[in-house]
Amino acid sequence: MTDPIRVLLVDDQPLIRVGFRLVLDAEPDLLVVGEASDGAAAIANVAEHQPDVVVMDVRMPGVDGIAATEAIVQQHPQVRVLVLTTFDLDEYAFGAIAAGASGFLLKDAQRHELVEAVRAVHRGDSVLAPRVTRSILNRLAPQLQVPVDIDDPTGDLTDRERDVFLAMGQGLTNAEIAKHLFVSESTVKTHIGRVLMKIGARDRIHAVILAHRLGLIDAQHPLPPLA
C-alpha cells in the first residue's frame, strides 16, 4: 500500500472546501491534510503540512492564487498546484499557469473529475482536455516570445523522444500521439516520462510551454480544434 496523495485545499468559500474535502477524503489514495482561505495561509500551510498537491482558487482576498502559486512553486518545487477556474478560463487562471501551476480544474467539476485531476497532477500528467490545452496555447502564444539566449534542454532527447515532445507541444493527447507515431499509448507514456525528466519540466503543461518558448512550434498558426 503506497502512501496517500496529500492534498491542501485553498478557497475563500468554506462550502467549496467542505465539498472537496468530502469527495477527496472518501478516496483511499487521497488525504486532505489542510485548508486555507487565502494565498498567505496557503503558503504557510504548504510549509507546515508538505502536501503533494494544492487545489488553489485564484480570486481570493489579500494574497491571490497567482502570487501564492508562484511562491509555493519557488519554495517547494516538488509540490503541484491545481488551479480552480471558471468555465471560461479567465485571465487570472492563465496567469497562474505562467506562475507555475500544473493545470486547470473547473469549479463545477464532477466528483470523478476532481479525483482524477488530483491524481493526474500528482503523477505529472495533464489534467486539461486537448480542447482546453489548445485554447491555452493559442491565447498564450503572444506571450511565448523567447529571448535569444534561452537554454535548450532538449539536446539529450532521442529522435523518438523529440517527436513525442513536439507532439505534446502541439497539444496532442496520448492517443493522438500513439496514432501519429504508430506506437502504443503505454509506449507514449514511457517516452513522456523520459522527456519530462530530461528537459527538467515539472509536468506536461510546462513541457508544452517550453516547446513554444524554444520556437519549436509555429505560434503564427493556431492549433486546429479537435473534431
C-alpha positions as CSV (number, residue, x, y, z in Angstrom):
1,M,0.0,0.0,0.0
2,T,1.6,3.3,-1.1
3,D,1.3,6.5,0.9
4,P,-1.8,8.5,0.0
5,I,-1.6,11.7,-2.0
6,R,-1.6,14.6,0.4
7,V,-3.8,17.5,-0.6
8,L,-4.2,21.1,0.6
9,L,-7.4,22.9,-0.3
10,V,-7.3,26.7,-0.8
11,D,-10.5,28.6,-1.4
12,D,-12.2,31.6,0.3
13,Q,-15.6,29.8,0.2
14,P,-15.9,27.4,3.1
15,L,-18.6,25.4,1.4
16,I,-16.4,24.6,-1.6
17,R,-13.6,23.4,0.7
18,V,-16.1,21.2,2.7
19,G,-17.4,19.7,-0.5
20,F,-14.0,19.0,-2.0
21,R,-12.8,17.5,1.4
22,L,-15.7,15.1,1.5
23,V,-15.0,13.9,-2.0
24,L,-11.2,13.6,-1.6
25,D,-11.2,12.0,1.8
26,A,-13.6,9.3,0.6
27,E,-10.8,8.0,-1.7
28,P,-8.3,5.5,-0.2
29,D,-5.4,7.0,-2.0
30,L,-6.1,10.7,-1.2
31,L,-5.8,12.6,2.1
32,V,-6.7,16.2,2.7
33,V,-4.0,17.5,5.2
34,G,-5.2,21.1,5.5
35,E,-7.3,24.0,4.3
36,A,-6.6,27.7,3.7
37,S,-8.9,30.6,2.8
38,D,-6.3,32.9,1.1
39,G,-2.9,32.8,-0.5
40,A,-0.9,33.8,2.6
41,A,-2.4,31.0,4.6
42,A,-1.8,28.6,1.7
43,I,1.9,29.4,1.6
44,A,2.1,28.9,5.4
45,N,0.1,25.6,5.2
46,V,2.4,24.2,2.5
47,A,5.4,24.8,4.6
48,E,3.7,23.2,7.6
49,H,1.9,20.2,6.0
50,Q,4.1,19.4,3.0
51,P,1.2,18.4,0.6
52,D,1.8,16.8,-2.7
53,V,-1.0,18.7,-4.5
54,V,-2.5,22.1,-3.7
55,V,-6.0,22.7,-5.1
56,M,-5.8,26.5,-5.5
57,D,-8.5,29.1,-6.0
58,V,-7.4,32.2,-8.0
59,R,-9.6,35.1,-6.8
60,M,-9.2,35.5,-3.1
61,P,-8.8,38.5,-0.8
62,G,-5.3,39.5,0.2
63,V,-2.7,37.3,-1.4
64,D,-4.4,35.9,-4.5
65,G,-3.9,32.4,-6.0
66,I,-1.4,33.6,-8.6
67,A,1.0,35.1,-6.1
68,A,0.6,32.1,-3.8
69,T,1.2,29.7,-6.6
70,E,4.4,31.5,-7.6
71,A,5.7,31.5,-4.0
72,I,4.8,27.8,-3.5
73,V,6.4,26.6,-6.7
74,Q,9.6,28.6,-5.9
75,Q,9.8,27.5,-2.3
76,H,8.6,23.9,-2.8
77,P,9.3,22.7,-6.3
78,Q,8.1,19.2,-5.6
79,V,4.5,20.5,-4.9
80,R,2.0,20.5,-7.7
81,V,-0.6,23.3,-7.9
82,L,-4.0,22.6,-9.5
83,V,-5.9,25.8,-10.2
84,L,-9.6,26.3,-9.7
85,T,-11.1,28.3,-12.5
86,T,-14.4,29.3,-14.1
87,F,-15.8,27.7,-17.2
88,D,-14.4,30.4,-19.5
89,L,-10.8,30.1,-18.3
90,D,-10.4,33.6,-17.0
91,E,-7.1,35.6,-17.4
92,Y,-6.3,35.1,-13.8
93,A,-6.1,31.4,-14.3
94,F,-3.7,31.8,-17.3
95,G,-1.5,33.9,-15.0
96,A,-1.5,31.1,-12.5
97,I,-0.2,28.7,-15.2
98,A,2.6,31.2,-16.0
99,A,3.4,31.3,-12.3
100,G,3.9,27.6,-12.2
101,A,0.6,25.9,-11.7
102,S,0.2,22.4,-13.3
103,G,-3.3,22.6,-14.7
104,F,-6.9,23.8,-14.5
105,L,-9.9,22.4,-12.7
106,L,-13.3,23.8,-13.3
107,K,-15.1,24.9,-10.2
108,D,-18.2,23.0,-11.1
109,A,-16.2,19.8,-11.8
110,Q,-17.9,16.5,-11.2
111,R,-16.7,14.2,-8.4
112,H,-14.7,11.9,-10.6
113,E,-13.1,14.8,-12.5
114,L,-11.8,16.3,-9.2
115,V,-10.4,13.0,-8.1
116,E,-8.7,12.2,-11.4
117,A,-7.4,15.7,-11.7
118,V,-5.6,15.5,-8.4
119,R,-4.1,12.1,-9.3
120,A,-3.1,13.3,-12.8
121,V,-1.3,16.4,-11.4
122,H,0.5,14.3,-8.8
123,R,1.9,12.0,-11.4
124,G,3.0,14.9,-13.6
125,D,0.4,14.4,-16.3
126,S,-2.0,16.9,-17.8
127,V,-5.5,17.4,-16.4
128,L,-6.6,19.5,-19.4
129,A,-8.8,18.3,-22.2
130,P,-7.0,18.7,-25.5
131,R,-9.5,21.4,-26.5
132,V,-8.7,23.4,-23.4
133,T,-4.9,22.8,-23.8
134,R,-5.1,24.2,-27.3
135,S,-7.2,27.2,-26.1
136,I,-4.4,27.9,-23.6
137,L,-1.7,27.7,-26.2
138,N,-3.5,29.9,-28.7
139,R,-4.2,32.6,-26.0
140,L,-0.7,32.4,-24.6
141,A,1.1,32.4,-27.9
142,P,1.8,36.2,-28.0
143,Q,3.4,35.9,-24.6
144,L,5.7,33.0,-25.5
145,Q,8.3,35.1,-27.2
146,V,11.7,33.7,-26.1
147,P,15.0,35.5,-25.5
148,V,17.7,34.5,-28.0
149,D,19.9,33.1,-25.2
150,I,17.4,30.7,-23.8
151,D,18.9,27.4,-22.7
152,D,17.7,24.5,-24.8
153,P,17.5,21.3,-22.6
154,T,16.3,19.1,-25.5
155,G,19.8,18.1,-26.7
156,D,19.7,14.7,-24.9
157,L,16.4,13.6,-26.4
158,T,16.4,10.7,-28.8
159,D,14.8,11.2,-32.1
160,R,11.6,9.4,-31.0
161,E,11.5,11.4,-27.7
162,R,11.9,14.6,-29.7
163,D,8.9,13.5,-31.8
164,V,6.9,13.0,-28.7
165,F,8.0,16.3,-27.3
166,L,6.9,18.2,-30.4
167,A,3.6,16.3,-30.5
168,M,3.0,17.3,-26.9
169,G,3.8,20.9,-27.9
170,Q,1.0,20.8,-30.5
171,G,-1.5,19.8,-27.7
172,L,-2.0,16.2,-28.9
173,T,-3.4,13.6,-26.5
174,N,-1.5,10.4,-25.7
175,A,-3.9,8.5,-28.1
176,E,-3.3,11.0,-30.9
177,I,0.5,10.8,-30.4
178,A,0.3,7.0,-30.4
179,K,-1.7,7.0,-33.7
180,H,0.7,9.6,-35.3
181,L,3.8,7.6,-34.3
182,F,2.4,4.2,-34.8
183,V,3.1,3.1,-31.3
184,S,1.0,2.0,-28.2
185,E,-0.3,4.5,-25.7
186,S,1.8,2.8,-23.0
187,T,4.9,3.4,-25.1
188,V,3.9,7.1,-25.4
189,K,3.6,7.4,-21.6
190,T,7.0,5.9,-21.2
191,H,8.5,8.4,-23.7
192,I,6.7,11.3,-22.0
193,G,8.2,10.3,-18.6
194,R,11.7,10.3,-20.1
195,V,11.1,13.6,-21.9
196,L,10.0,15.3,-18.7
197,M,13.0,14.0,-16.8
198,K,15.5,15.0,-19.5
199,I,14.2,18.5,-20.1
200,G,13.6,19.2,-16.4
201,A,9.9,20.0,-16.9
202,R,7.7,19.9,-13.8
203,D,4.8,18.4,-15.8
204,R,3.3,18.0,-19.2
205,I,1.8,21.5,-19.5
206,H,5.2,23.2,-18.7
207,A,6.8,20.9,-21.3
208,V,4.3,22.3,-23.8
209,I,5.0,25.9,-22.9
210,L,8.8,25.1,-23.2
211,A,8.3,23.8,-26.7
212,H,6.7,27.1,-27.7
213,R,9.3,29.2,-25.9
214,L,12.0,27.3,-27.8
215,G,10.4,28.3,-31.0
216,L,9.8,24.7,-32.0
217,I,6.0,25.2,-32.5
218,D,4.8,27.7,-35.1
219,A,3.0,30.3,-33.0
220,Q,1.8,32.1,-36.1
221,H,-0.6,29.3,-36.9
222,P,-3.1,28.5,-34.1
223,L,-3.6,24.8,-33.5
224,P,-6.7,23.4,-35.2
225,P,-9.7,22.4,-32.9
226,L,-10.4,18.7,-32.4
227,A,-13.2,17.3,-34.5
